[in-house]
Amino acid sequence: MAEKVNNRQVAAILYEVADLLEIKEVKFKPVAYRRAAHGIETLAEDINKVAERDGLEDLPGVGAHIATKLREILNTGKLAYLEQLKQEVGLGVRELAEIGGIGPKKAMVLHQKLGIDNREQLEAAAREGKIRGLFGFGEKSEANILQGIAARKGTAGRFLLGAMLPVAIKIQASLSALPVVRQVSLGGSIRRRKETIGDIDLLAASPEPETVMAAFCSLPEVSRVLSRGPTKSSVILESGIQVDLRVVEEGQYWTALQYFTGSRDHNIALRRRALARGWSLSEYGVKEEKSKMNRAGSTEEDLYKMLGLPYIEPELRENRGEIEAAEKGILPRIVPYDAVRGDLHLHSSRGDGEHTVRELAAAARGRGYEYIAICDHVRSPEIDRGLTEEKITKQREEIEQVNRESDGIVVLHGIECNIGQDGALDLPPAVLEDFELVIASVHSRLRMHGDEMTRRILAALHNDTVDILGHPTGRILLRREPSELDLPAIFKAAAAQHVALEINGDISRLDLSDILCRRAKEYGITFSACSDAHATGELQQMDLAIATARRGWLGAEEILNTRPLPGVRNWLGG
């Protein structure tokens, strides 16, 4: 019998199928396979258990065809269809297409013209100037390729925050339920909500560390125990990620939590600040250098106060100026997670989503939202399940009926239009004016030359019907680098044209990134934090969008959907 595969391995197979189909220029299918892969990657339940209860076709994005493929993967550990595609395309082209600055079509050109089959050959050709002479390439292309190779090397062993956070929270809850555990928290990069993480850190306070470690190493999610000790244990989960648990005495918990949250650079800056006061700062506490006496504190807030600083939220602890801002009293009051009043980017079953407008509205009401916007795609060569004009009319009638019958939530009728190569949208202005909200996004040819891509997006920003620029850089975390763009020009135009920039909470996107949020903030831009949910279970991706906004130093006042509905409508009509 084949070795059991986990959710991440199954998703990886489907993603690879999608990429190979894209290289072969097959329409529609890549989107379907990626949608299914995304659903499995974010699934909290073991997919093997889902299959055992015959629930595969109930998963987001999984129909009868893909369910058959999934059963084959789960039964054999592999997929014959994938092996067939590999033979047809060639592994070298697949490997090249993953690198930022290339994409499927250019990968095929490099393979056919220069015989390049792997990253090593590609890097050598770029450094030797052999690529610039090919049609569609240049010196800048070579520089971008080298940058893409370096970025790819830097993501090895990284995991998506959105995929691992539910796993980490579940483990935290399991430990918290132990009677001997007094406190338990996430630490490290996952507590700081970095977009990708290398491992999961947990910290617990308990008078019986051995009992805690025994329970931790016996959790059902654990695949292998790397080490087990009285104060630290490390395990590998079924997903392949390493989890480290440290157990400390209750009196050390808060200083240890601050220390193990990081970042390293933030902690170094704090230690320097402590030394200037004649103290030493470590995971064991704050000590006076001369007397060696501990300066006790009962919370993280106490620790920062001892250092003459207000509390600094975990998402800001990257040593990017937060300590200096705190010292000057100008640290921003970043947006709270519960400040969101609505979600302005949802997809329904009339498009490529899984649930009806009514089901989405009910789920959103359960999250305490006052409003949502249904923004399905327009049908295009890239999106087979997009809306036709007939579907648009039927959807408008559906939304009107839901609004008449729903209590406590309002559904706005929006649309997500593709930005064509020339910057035109795939619906005329006369049609777009009938929508309450228009999101414009790039879904094709994301590897255009930077000048061309910038002109493309600027043209869309100058379309008076556009309200929000969706997933502005087009990146896919760990898989596709951002498009090459003149970002200052785009930020300036967005501010001038009264267009919000989206912070897309899809676990694979988180686009705009935290760093770009902070840069865009300087232009006085309004942001829209959204889940881009294609199923009710994905509404929780809003939390990832807000985490990104917090890391980008954004306040609630800068995010459109923290406003009540009249304020949102007023902004959209502005």
N, C-alpha and C positions, 0 to 999 in steps of 0.2 A: 504493500500500500504506500502511496506517495506521502512524503512528509507534509504535515499540516502547514498551510500557508496562512498568514495573518492579513488583516485589512490593508495594511500598507503595501504588502507584496502584491495583493490582488489589484489594488489601485494602480500600482506601477506598471503592471502588465497592460491594463486598459489605456493608461496614458501613452504607453509605447505604441500600441495599436493606433491610437489617434494621430500620433506624430508621423508614423509611417504612411497612413492614409493621406495625410496632408502633403507629404512629399510626393505622393503619387497623384496629387491634385484631385482627389476624390471629394465630391461635394457632400455636405450635410453630415456624413458619418463621423468625421473627426469631432464635431461638436457633440454628437450623441455619446460617443465613447468618453469624452472628457467629462461630460455631465455625470455619467455613471461613476467614473473614477472619483470625481469630487465627492459624490454622495457616500461612497464606500470609505474614502479617506477620512471623512468627518464623522463616520458612524461610531457611536459609543459602544454598540454591541458587537461581539465577535461575529463576523459574517458567516462563519461555519455554523454557529447556532441559528442564525437567520435561515440558512439553507435547510437545516434539520427540521425546522417548523414550516418549511415550504413558503417562506416569506420573501424570497428574492425579488419577485415582481412588485412588491410593495415598496421597495427602496426607491428613493428619488432618482429619476433618470433611467431606471431599469425596466425595459419591456421584455417581451417574450424572447426576442432575438438575443439580447445581451444576457438575459438570465440563463440561456442555454450555454453561452460562453463561460459564464461564471461557474456553472456546475462542472464544466470540464476542468476549469482551473482548480476548483476545490477538490475534485476527485483525483486529478493527476499531477497537480502542481505546475502545470504548463498549459499553453494554448496553441493548438496546431495552426490556427489562423495567423497568430503572431509569427510563428516560424516561417510560414509561407510568405508573409509580407517581408520578413527579413531577407529571404532568398531573392525576392523580386527587387528590393531596393538596394540591398547591400549594407552591411553593418557600418561601413565607413561613412556613408552619406548620413546615416542616422546619428552617428556620433558628432559629425560636423554640424548638423542642423541644430543641435542643442546649445551651441556656443553663441553668445551674444554678438551681434554684428553680422550674422550670416543668415540663418533661416533656411527653409527647405530648398528653395529654388537655387540660391547661391551655393548651397552645399553640393547640389547636383552638378553645377558648372565647375566647381573646384575639383570634383571627382573626375569628371569627364575630360577637362582640359589639362589638368596638372597631375592627375592620378593620385590625388591626396585622399588617404583612407583613414587617417587618425589625427588626433590633436598634435602629436609630436611633429608629424609631417607638415601640418598646417602652421604651427608656430615657426618652424624652420623656414617655410616658404614666405611667411609674412616678414620675418626678420631679414631675409635675403632680398626682399623687394620683388619677388617673383609674381605676386598677385596683382599688383597695380596695373599691369598691362592688359588684364582681362577686361572685356566689355562689362560695364556696370560696376567696376571696382576702381580704386585709386589709392593714393598714399594714405588718405584719411581712413579708407576701408581697412588697410593693413593695421593702422593704429587701433581702430575699433576692435579688430579681431584679436589683437594681442591683449587689449583690455578685457575682452570677453573671456579669453582663456584664463587670465589671472583671476577674474571674478569666479569662474567655474571652479578653479582650484580652491578658492576661499570658502565655497559652500559645501565642500565634502563633509559628510557627517553631520549636517545640519537638518533640523526638523522644523516644520511649520508650527508657529505658535498656536494657530487656531486648531490644528489637528491634535496637539499634545496637551493643550490647556484642560479640556474636559477629562482627560486621563489623569492628569495631575490633581485636579480637584477631587476626583473620585478617590484617589489614594489618600489625599488629605482627609477626606470625610471618614474613610475607614480607620485611619489612625486616631482621629478625633473621637471616634466612638469607643475607644479603649478606656476603661475606667481609670487606668493609671496615667493617662496623658492629661496634663494640665493645660497645655497650649500646643498648637501646631500651626505652621504656616508654610506657604511656598516661599522660596528664596531665590537668589540668583537672577538670571536673565528672564526667567518666566514670571517672576514677581514684578520685574521692571517692564514686562510685556514687550520684550524685543520681538521683532517680526519673525525671526528664526532663532532657534535655541540649539545648543549642543547637548544639553542634558537637563534633567529636572532635579532641583535642589529642594529638600524639605528640612525643616527644623522643628524639633519637638522638645518640650520641657516635661520631665517625668522623674519621679523618685525611683522608678524601677526601669532603667534603660534596657536591661536584658529582656524583660517581658515585651517591651516595645519592639526591639529588634527581632525577636522571634516571630511576632505577629507580622511585621513588615516583610520579612524574608519568606513568609508563608502565604502572602497575598496571591489570589488566583491569577492576577495579571503578570506575575513574575515568571520569566522563562528560565533565568539562570542567576544564581547568587555568585557575585564576584568576590565579595569579602563580607565578613560579619564580625563586628567587634562591639565592645561595650558602649562606645560613643559614636561610632560611624559604621554604617553598612552601605554596600553598593550592590545593586541588582540590575539585570537587563530585563526589560519587559518584552512581551510578545511582539510589540511594534519595533523592537530593536533599539530603543532609546535607553540610556543608562539613567538610573535614579539613585541619588545619594541622600541618605537620611542621617542627620546628626541629632543626637539627644544630649541635652544639657540640663544642668540644675535650673530650677525655676528662677533663682536669683540672677542667673546669667542670660536668661532668655532674650531680653530686649536688646542688649548690646550685641549678642550673638546674631540676632535677626538682622540688625542693621549691618553688621559686618558681612554676613553671608548673602545679603541682598546685593551688595556691591553698588555700582561697578567698582572694579579695581581702582580706576583713576579717581573716582569720587572718594573712595576710602583713603587713598594716599593724600588727597587734598585735605580731608578731615584730620588725618593724623598729623599733618604739618601744623594745622590750626591748634590741635591739642598740645603739641610740643611747644608751641609759642607761649602757651599758658603754663608750661612746666608740668604737663601731664603726658601720660602714655595712653594710647587708645588701641584696643585690640578686641577680639571676639570675647575676651574674658571680662571686659569692663574698662572703666576709666580709672587710672591710678595716678596719684600725685607722685612725681618722680622722686622727690626728696623723702617723703614719709612712707611711700609705697601703700598709702591708704586708698581703699576703693571709694570712688565717688558714686554712690548708688543712684539709680534712677528706675522708675517703675514702668516707663514707656519709652518708645523711640523719641517721642516729642521731648521728653526730659533730657535725653542725650544731646539732641540738637540745641536745646536751650542752654545746657551747660557750656556748649561751644559758642554761645552768643548768636545763635541762628534760629529763625523760625523753622518749623517742621518742613522738610523737603519731601515731597511725594516720591515714592519709589520710581515712577515712570520718568522722573526728571534727573535721576542720579547717574549721569553719564559724564560729569565734569565738562559740561559744555556751557559753562557760565552760570550754572544754577547757584553755586555757593556765593559768587560775587553778587549776583542779583539778590539773594537772600540777605546778604550782609547790608546791602544798600536799601533794603525794604521794597524792592521793585520786582520780587518774584511774582509771576502771574498767578492768579487764582484759576487754576486749570479746570476745565469743564468736569463736573461730577458725572458719574455713570448714570445717575438717575435723573439727569436734567433733560433727557430726550423726551419730546412730546409726540413724535411721530417719525415714520420712516418713509422717505420720499423716493424709494427705488425698490419696488417689488415686481415679481413676474408671476402671472397667473397661468392657469391651464389653457386659456385661449391662445397663449403663446407657447413658450418652451418651459413654463413652470409646471408644477405638479398639482397645485391646489386651486380651487375656485376663488373668485373674489370674496365670496361670502366666508369661506374657510379662512382666508388670509385676514379678513377683517376681524373675525372672532379671535384668532390667535393674537393679533395685534392688540385687541382690547384686553386680552389676558395679560399682556405686558404693561398695561396701563396707558397705552397710546391714545391720543385724541384724534389722530388722523393718519392715513397712509396714502401713498400714491401708487397706483398700478401703472407701471411703465414697461409694457411688453415691447419686444423688438418689432420692427417692421420686417416683413418677409424680404429676404435677400438671398443671393447665391450662398452666403455663409450661414444663414439661419433659415432653415426650411420651415420651422414651426413659428415663424414670425406672423404678424398680422397682415391680412389683406384689407382692402377698403371695406369689404363686406363684414369681415370680422371686427373691424374697428367700430362699425355701426352697432353690431350686436353687443360688443363689449360696453359701449356707452349706455345702451339700454339696461344691461345687467347691472352696471354700477349705479345707475339711477334707482333701480329697484332695491338694491342693497341699502342705499342711503335712505330710502323711504322706510325701510323695515328695520334698520339697525338702530340700536340705542347706544349712545355714548361714543360713537366713532364715526368719522366722516371719511369717505373714500374719494380721493381726487383721481380724475382720469388723465393720466400722462402717457407719454410714449418715449421709447428710446430709439433714436434714429442713428443709423450708421453714417459716419462722415466719409464720403467718397474720396477718391484720390485727388480730386480737384477742390475739395472742401465743401462740395454741395451735399445737402442732406437727401435722404431717399424718399422724402415726401415734400410736395410743394408748399410754399408759405400759406396759401389759402386753406389747406387742410390742417397744417400745424397750428394755425391760429385758433382752431376749435378745441384744442387740448388745454387743460389747465396747467400743464407742466410739460416741458420738452427737455429731455436729456439728449445730448449729442455725444457720441462715442466713436472711437476708431476700433474696428473689428477686423480689418484686413490690411495687408501690406504694411505691417508695423515696422519693417526694416528699411523704409524709404530713407534716402539721404536726408540729413538733418535740416537743410534749408527747405527741401520740398515738404517734409513732414510739418515743419513749423508753419509754412505758408498754408498748408492744408488745414491745420487747426485754427490758425488766425482767421481764415475765411469763414469757418463755422462760428467762431466767436463773434464775428461781425454780422451774423444772421440774427435779425431782431427777434426771431421766434425762440431762440435758444435760451434756456434758463440755467442749465447746469452742464458743465463739461464732465462727462463720465470717465472714470478710471483714466486720468489724464496722460499718464506716461506709458500705459499699455503693458507694464511689466507683469510677469508671472513669477512669483518667488521660487527660487531654486531651479527655474526652468527657462525663463526668458528675460533678458535684460531690458531695461526701459528703452523706449524709442529715443533716438537722438533728437533733441529739441533745444531751441533757444528759449529756455525757461523764463528768463527775465522779460522777453517780448510777450510771451504767453500770459504771464502774471499781470503785466501792465495792461494788456488788452482785456483780460477778464475783469479787472477792476474798472476799467473805463466803460466797458460794455454791460456792466451790471450782470455778469454771469458768475454763478457760484462754481467753485471747484469741488469736485466730489472727493470724499475720503471713503473709498469703497471697501467695505468690511469683508468681502469674500476672502476666505482664508488664504487663497493663493495670490491675492492681489495686494491688499492693504495699500491702495494707490489713490491718492498721494501718500508718499512715505512720510514718516515723522519729520525727517530732515527737511523735506520740501515743504511741508506744512509750515514749519517755522520760517523758511525763506519767503513763502508766499504771504505770510502774515504781515510782513513789512510793507506790502503793497496795499494794505487795507481791504483785502479780499474777503468775501463771505464764503463760507464752506458749507457743504452738505454732507453730513455723516450718514451713511446708509448701510444696509445689510446686503443689498443686491440679492435678496433671498428669492430662490426659485421653488421653495417649499416652506411650509410653516416652521419646520424644525430649524431652518436657517435664519430665522428672525434674530436669533441670538448672536449672529455675526455683527450686529450693531455694537455689541460690547467691544469687539476688536477694532471697529472704526473709531469708537470713542477712546480706546486705549492709544491708538495711533495719534489722535488729536491731542490727547494729554501729553504724550511724548513730544509732540510738536509745539508745546507751550500755548495751546489755544484755550481761550476761555469760552464759556457758554455763549457770551454775547456775539462771538464770531461764527457761531454755527447756526445755520438757518432753522433747522428742525428742533432747536430748543425753544423756539418761539411758539406761542399759542397760535391756533389756526388763523385768526384774523391777521396776526402779524405776518404769517407765511403768505397769505393771500395778498396782503398789502405789498410785500416784497416782490412777489411774482408779477404783480401789476405795475411795478415801478419802472 
